[in-house]
Amino acid sequence: MTRTVYVNGTYLPETEAKVSIFDRGFLMADGVYEVTSVLDGKLIDFDGHMNRLKRSLRELEMTCPLSADELLAMHRELVARNGIDQGMIYLQVTRGNPGDRSFLFPDASVPGTVVAFTQNIPHLADAPAAKTGFRVITIPDLRWSRVDIKTVQLLYPSMGKMAAKKAGVDDSWFTDEAGMVTEGTSNNAYIVKGNRIITRQLGSDILHGITRAAVLRLATEAQFEIEERPFSPAEAQQADEAFATAASIFVMPVVEVDGMPVGTGKPGPVATRLREIYLEEMRKAAL
């Protein structure tokens, strides 16, 4: 089935969707994006994603042509038109098409470009990987220093995914100059020691994950202790458990780091329980 996508106010078949070659998202990676999960035909943590979108836009001095209500209506329309029960909606906002290539930002009168499309993933909630866990390698974090802004500059994370694929594992975790884990290529990273969940503190060096915020809140309510600080790959290897969070994987156990098993080498009870709690609570609050 041909997907229906959204481009600047119009719903149309994906085969007919077009954006100008002069769009700054194409020429300069001058754009931001959000990915919202869909479960049971409803949007998961939509307000959180839209609040982060506003922050990303503000940090780059950009504006979005659509209001919050219009964005919600558009997301729901895409879900309905494409018959999505489980999957994701990708939303991208760029600084638009100034008519030619220039490093300078265009005049504010140039409208931004808004595109969105769905991804149908029937087994998103019960992904087989959640039962086996991710294996990861670590690589140096060579991204720009404002990864807290969710921009479309994803070349290095893509290279990290490819490095993992070549190594025969599932993902890469980035490490800073001190050798401490920052985050995964498209997810936040955690380790578990006893009743403590350890994850890097918020800053400009990690994405302020919407799933991260929800999971830490739910973990606190479940009486886990949260410790926000950097950890090393060696500490991860010696932990009881490890896991990652993102809108595309929810809570994903990590069972191996750089070839060494974490804990038993199988998904542990903390990650497994947090995934269950997260899915249960997010489904209750879905829009």
C-alpha positions as CSV (number, residue, x, y, z in Angstrom):
1,M,0.0,0.0,0.0
2,T,1.3,3.5,-0.9
3,R,1.6,5.6,2.2
4,T,-0.1,9.0,2.6
5,V,2.4,11.6,3.7
6,Y,2.2,15.2,4.7
7,V,4.1,18.0,3.0
8,N,3.5,21.7,3.8
9,G,-0.3,21.4,4.4
10,T,-1.1,18.7,1.9
11,Y,-1.7,15.0,2.3
12,L,-0.6,13.1,-0.8
13,P,0.8,9.7,-1.9
14,E,4.5,9.3,-1.0
15,T,5.3,8.9,-4.7
16,E,4.1,12.4,-5.3
17,A,5.9,14.1,-2.4
18,K,8.5,16.7,-3.3
19,V,10.7,19.2,-1.5
20,S,12.8,21.9,-3.3
21,I,16.5,21.2,-3.8
22,F,17.1,24.6,-2.3
23,D,15.5,23.6,1.0
24,R,18.0,24.2,3.8
25,G,17.2,20.8,5.4
26,F,18.6,19.2,2.2
27,L,21.6,21.6,1.7
28,M,22.6,22.4,5.3
29,A,20.9,19.8,7.6
30,D,19.2,23.0,8.9
31,G,16.2,21.3,10.4
32,V,14.9,19.4,13.5
33,Y,12.8,16.3,13.9
34,E,10.7,14.2,16.3
35,V,9.6,10.6,16.2
36,T,6.4,9.7,18.0
37,S,5.4,6.1,18.7
38,V,1.9,4.8,17.9
39,L,0.4,2.0,20.0
40,D,-3.2,0.8,19.5
41,G,-3.6,3.7,17.0
42,K,-2.8,6.3,19.6
43,L,0.1,8.7,20.1
44,I,2.6,8.0,22.9
45,D,3.9,10.9,25.0
46,F,2.9,13.4,22.2
47,D,3.1,16.5,24.4
48,G,6.6,15.6,25.5
49,H,7.8,15.3,21.9
50,M,6.1,18.6,20.9
51,N,7.7,20.4,23.9
52,R,11.1,19.1,22.8
53,L,10.4,20.2,19.2
54,K,9.7,23.7,20.5
55,R,12.9,23.7,22.4
56,S,14.9,22.5,19.4
57,L,13.3,25.2,17.2
58,R,14.0,27.9,19.8
59,E,17.7,26.9,20.2
60,L,18.1,27.3,16.4
61,E,16.0,30.5,16.1
62,M,13.5,28.6,13.9
63,T,9.7,28.7,13.8
64,C,7.2,26.1,13.0
65,P,4.4,27.0,10.5
66,L,1.9,24.8,12.4
67,S,0.4,25.3,15.9
68,A,0.3,22.6,18.5
69,D,-3.3,21.8,17.8
70,E,-2.5,21.6,14.0
71,L,0.4,19.3,14.7
72,L,-1.8,17.0,16.8
73,A,-4.5,16.9,14.2
74,M,-2.0,16.2,11.4
75,H,-0.4,13.3,13.4
76,R,-3.9,11.8,14.0
77,E,-4.8,12.2,10.4
78,L,-1.7,10.4,9.2
79,V,-2.5,7.5,11.7
80,A,-6.0,7.3,10.3
81,R,-5.2,7.5,6.6
82,N,-2.4,4.9,6.9
83,G,-4.3,2.6,9.2
84,I,-1.4,2.5,11.8
85,D,-2.0,0.4,14.8
86,Q,1.6,0.1,15.9
87,G,4.4,2.2,14.4
88,M,5.9,5.6,14.4
89,I,5.4,9.1,12.9
90,Y,8.4,11.0,11.7
91,L,8.0,14.8,11.7
92,Q,10.6,17.2,10.3
93,V,10.7,21.0,10.3
94,T,13.4,22.8,8.3
95,R,14.2,26.5,7.8
96,G,12.6,26.3,4.4
97,N,13.5,27.2,0.8
98,P,15.1,30.7,0.5
99,G,15.4,30.3,-3.3
100,D,19.2,29.7,-3.4
101,R,22.1,28.4,-1.4
102,S,23.6,30.6,1.3
103,F,25.2,30.0,4.7
104,L,23.2,32.9,6.1
105,F,19.8,32.2,7.6
106,P,17.0,33.4,5.3
107,D,14.7,36.2,6.1
108,A,12.0,35.4,8.7
109,S,9.4,35.8,5.9
110,V,10.6,32.5,4.3
111,P,8.2,29.8,5.5
112,G,9.6,26.7,7.1
113,T,9.1,23.3,5.5
114,V,7.1,20.7,7.4
115,V,7.0,17.0,6.3
116,A,5.7,13.9,8.1
117,F,5.2,10.3,7.4
118,T,4.3,7.1,9.1
119,Q,6.2,3.8,9.6
120,N,4.1,0.7,10.1
121,I,5.7,-1.6,12.7
122,P,3.1,-4.3,13.7
123,H,5.3,-5.8,16.5
124,L,6.7,-2.6,18.0
125,A,5.5,-3.3,21.5
126,D,6.5,-7.0,21.5
127,A,9.7,-6.7,19.5
128,P,11.7,-10.0,19.6
129,A,14.8,-8.0,20.4
130,A,13.4,-7.1,23.8
131,K,13.5,-10.8,24.7
132,T,17.1,-11.3,23.7
133,G,18.6,-7.9,24.4
134,F,21.0,-5.6,22.4
135,R,24.7,-6.2,22.1
136,V,26.7,-3.0,21.7
137,I,30.2,-1.8,21.0
138,T,31.7,1.5,22.1
139,I,33.1,4.1,19.7
140,P,34.4,7.7,20.2
141,D,31.7,10.4,20.2
142,L,32.6,12.6,17.3
143,R,29.3,14.5,17.0
144,W,29.0,18.3,17.3
145,S,28.7,19.6,20.8
146,R,24.9,20.4,20.8
147,V,23.4,17.0,20.5
148,D,20.7,18.1,23.0
149,I,19.1,19.8,19.9
150,K,17.4,17.1,17.9
151,T,18.6,18.1,14.5
152,V,18.7,16.1,11.3
153,Q,22.5,16.0,11.4
154,L,22.6,12.2,11.7
155,L,25.6,11.2,9.6
156,Y,27.8,10.2,12.6
157,P,25.0,8.3,14.4
158,S,24.4,6.5,11.0
159,M,28.1,5.7,10.9
160,G,27.8,4.3,14.4
161,K,25.0,2.1,13.4
162,M,27.1,0.8,10.5
163,A,30.1,0.2,12.8
164,A,27.8,-1.9,14.9
165,K,26.5,-3.8,11.9
166,K,30.0,-4.5,10.7
167,A,30.9,-5.8,14.2
168,G,27.8,-8.1,14.1
169,V,26.1,-6.4,17.0
170,D,23.0,-4.2,17.4
171,D,24.2,-0.7,18.3
172,S,27.1,1.6,19.3
173,W,27.4,3.5,22.5
174,F,29.4,6.7,22.2
175,T,32.2,7.6,24.6
176,D,33.6,11.1,25.4
177,E,37.2,12.1,25.6
178,A,37.4,10.7,29.1
179,G,36.2,7.4,27.9
180,M,32.8,7.7,29.6
181,V,29.6,6.6,27.8
182,T,27.4,9.5,26.6
183,E,24.6,7.7,24.8
184,G,23.7,5.3,22.0
185,T,23.4,6.2,18.4
186,S,19.7,6.9,18.8
187,N,19.0,6.2,22.4
188,N,19.9,7.0,26.0
189,A,22.1,4.5,27.9
190,Y,21.8,3.1,31.5
191,I,23.3,0.6,33.8
192,V,21.8,-1.1,36.9
193,K,23.5,-1.9,40.2
194,G,21.3,-3.4,42.8
195,N,18.4,-1.0,43.2
196,R,20.2,1.9,41.5
197,I,19.7,3.0,37.9
198,I,22.7,5.0,36.6
199,T,22.5,7.2,33.5
200,R,24.4,10.3,32.3
201,Q,23.1,13.6,33.5
202,L,21.4,16.0,31.1
203,G,23.6,18.4,29.3
204,S,24.5,19.5,25.8
205,D,26.3,16.2,25.2
206,I,23.2,13.9,25.2
207,L,19.7,14.1,23.8
208,H,17.1,15.0,26.4
209,G,15.1,11.8,25.7
210,I,11.4,12.0,26.1
211,T,11.3,8.2,26.8
212,R,14.2,8.8,29.2
213,A,12.2,11.3,31.2
214,A,9.1,9.0,31.4
215,V,11.2,5.9,32.4
216,L,13.1,7.8,35.1
217,R,9.8,9.1,36.5
218,L,8.2,5.7,36.5
219,A,11.3,4.1,38.0
220,T,11.3,6.6,40.8
221,E,7.6,5.8,41.5
222,A,8.6,2.1,41.5
223,Q,11.1,2.9,44.3
224,F,14.3,2.6,42.3
225,E,17.1,4.9,43.1
226,I,18.3,7.2,40.2
227,E,21.9,8.3,40.0
228,E,22.7,10.7,37.1
229,R,26.4,10.6,36.3
230,P,28.7,9.3,33.6
231,F,29.7,5.6,33.6
232,S,32.5,3.8,31.8
233,P,32.2,0.8,29.4
234,A,34.1,-1.2,32.1
235,E,31.5,-0.2,34.7
236,A,28.8,-1.3,32.3
237,Q,30.4,-4.7,31.8
238,Q,30.5,-5.2,35.6
239,A,26.9,-4.0,36.2
240,D,24.0,-6.2,37.1
241,E,22.1,-5.0,34.0
242,A,22.2,-2.4,31.3
243,F,19.5,-1.0,29.0
244,A,18.7,1.8,26.5
245,T,15.6,3.9,26.0
246,A,14.1,5.6,22.9
247,A,10.7,6.2,21.3
248,S,11.5,3.4,18.8
249,I,12.6,0.8,21.3
250,F,10.9,1.9,24.6
251,V,13.1,0.1,27.2
252,M,15.6,-2.3,25.5
253,P,17.8,-4.6,27.6
254,V,21.5,-4.4,26.8
255,V,23.2,-7.8,27.4
256,E,26.7,-7.3,26.0
257,V,29.2,-4.3,25.9
258,D,32.4,-4.6,23.8
259,G,32.1,-8.4,23.7
260,M,31.7,-8.9,27.4
261,P,28.3,-10.0,28.9
262,V,26.5,-7.7,31.2
263,G,25.1,-9.6,34.3
264,T,23.9,-13.0,33.2
265,G,24.2,-12.0,29.5
266,K,20.4,-12.1,29.3
267,P,17.7,-9.4,29.8
268,G,17.5,-8.7,33.5
269,P,14.5,-8.2,35.8
270,V,14.8,-4.4,36.1
271,A,14.9,-3.6,32.4
272,T,12.1,-6.2,31.8
273,R,9.9,-4.7,34.5
274,L,10.6,-1.1,33.4
275,R,9.6,-2.0,29.9
276,E,6.3,-3.5,31.2
277,I,5.6,-0.5,33.4
278,Y,6.4,2.0,30.6
279,L,4.2,0.3,28.0
280,E,1.3,0.0,30.5
281,E,1.4,3.6,31.6
282,M,2.0,5.1,28.2
283,R,-0.9,3.2,26.7
284,K,-3.1,4.7,29.5
285,A,-2.0,8.2,28.7
286,A,-1.9,7.9,24.9
287,L,-3.8,10.5,22.7
